[in-house]
């Protein structure tokens, strides 16, 4: 699924215009990008956590020549899915997620 698909799906479900949804999605992505550039932790409840971690410098290898080359220290973005997200996905892949507004959402807590 690409950004365009998200916009179309949300517009269809909410009745709002695609241009309004596109602007909201863009602002949401911009906010995530800005927070990550500031190395801030982003927690989206029932979905997961984005973090920025420092990767230590290491020695790599040029696969063509076999020459050893230094790989400098860098920052990388990590994502850790929430326990609820993982649990729902592993127990029943067709189960409705907790942020779904459909009636099936009421069945999540039943067992």
C-alpha positions as CSV (number, residue, x, y, z in Angstrom):
1,X,0.0,0.0,0.0
2,X,1.3,3.4,-0.9
3,X,0.5,6.9,0.4
4,X,-2.1,7.4,-2.4
5,X,-3.9,4.3,-1.3
6,X,-4.1,5.5,2.3
7,X,-5.5,8.8,1.2
8,X,-8.1,7.2,-1.0
9,X,-9.2,4.7,1.7
10,X,-9.4,7.3,4.4
11,X,-11.3,9.7,2.1
12,X,-13.8,6.9,1.2
13,X,-14.4,5.9,4.8
14,X,-14.7,9.5,6.2
15,X,-16.4,11.3,3.4
16,X,-13.7,14.0,3.5
17,X,-12.0,15.2,0.3
18,X,-8.9,13.6,-0.9
19,X,-7.1,16.9,-0.9
20,X,-7.8,17.4,2.8
21,X,-6.8,13.9,3.7
22,X,-3.6,14.2,1.6
23,X,-2.7,17.4,3.5
24,X,-3.3,15.6,6.8
25,X,-1.3,12.6,5.9
26,X,1.6,14.8,4.6
27,X,1.5,16.8,7.9
28,X,1.5,13.6,9.9
29,X,4.5,12.2,8.0
30,X,6.3,15.6,8.2
31,X,5.8,15.6,12.0
32,X,7.2,12.1,12.3
33,X,10.2,13.0,10.1
34,X,10.9,16.2,12.2
35,X,10.7,14.3,15.5
36,X,13.1,11.6,14.2
37,X,15.5,14.2,13.0
38,X,15.5,15.6,16.6
39,X,16.2,12.0,17.7
40,X,12.9,11.9,19.6
41,X,11.0,8.7,20.5
42,X,7.6,8.4,18.8
43,X,5.0,6.2,20.5
44,X,1.7,5.3,18.6
45,X,-0.4,3.4,21.1
46,X,-1.6,0.0,19.9
47,X,0.7,0.2,16.9
48,X,4.4,0.6,18.0
49,X,7.4,2.8,18.8
50,X,9.8,4.5,16.5
51,X,13.3,5.3,17.9
52,X,16.5,6.6,16.6
53,X,19.6,4.6,17.6
54,X,23.3,5.3,17.2
55,X,25.2,2.6,15.3
56,X,28.8,2.2,16.3
57,X,31.5,2.5,13.6
58,X,32.7,-0.8,12.2
59,X,34.9,-2.4,9.6
60,X,33.2,-3.4,6.3
61,X,34.4,-5.1,3.2
62,X,34.3,-4.1,-0.4
63,X,32.8,-7.2,-2.0
64,X,34.5,-6.7,-5.4
65,X,38.0,-6.2,-4.1
66,X,37.9,-7.8,-0.7
67,X,39.5,-4.6,0.7
68,X,38.5,-3.7,4.3
69,X,36.9,-0.3,4.6
70,X,35.8,1.7,7.7
71,X,32.1,2.2,8.1
72,X,31.5,5.4,10.1
73,X,29.2,5.9,13.0
74,X,25.6,6.6,12.0
75,X,22.0,6.9,13.2
76,X,19.3,4.6,12.2
77,X,15.5,4.5,12.8
78,X,14.1,1.4,14.5
79,X,10.5,0.3,14.9
80,X,9.2,-2.0,17.6
81,X,5.5,-3.1,17.1
82,X,3.3,-3.0,20.2
83,X,2.4,-6.2,22.1
84,X,-1.2,-5.7,21.2
85,X,-0.4,-5.3,17.6
86,X,1.8,-8.4,17.6
87,X,-0.7,-10.4,19.6
88,X,-3.6,-9.6,17.4
89,X,-1.6,-10.4,14.3
90,X,-0.3,-13.7,15.5
91,X,-3.5,-15.0,17.1
92,X,-5.8,-14.3,14.2
93,X,-4.5,-12.4,11.1
94,X,-8.0,-11.5,10.0
95,X,-8.9,-10.0,13.4
96,X,-9.8,-6.4,13.6
97,X,-7.2,-4.0,15.0
98,X,-8.1,-2.0,18.2
99,X,-8.2,1.3,16.3
100,X,-10.8,0.0,13.8
101,X,-14.2,1.7,14.1
102,X,-16.2,-1.3,12.9
103,X,-18.6,-3.4,15.1
104,X,-16.1,-6.3,15.0
105,X,-13.8,-4.3,17.2
106,X,-16.0,-5.2,20.2
107,X,-14.9,-8.9,19.9
108,X,-11.2,-8.2,20.5
109,X,-11.4,-8.6,24.3
110,X,-13.5,-11.8,24.2
111,X,-11.8,-15.2,24.7
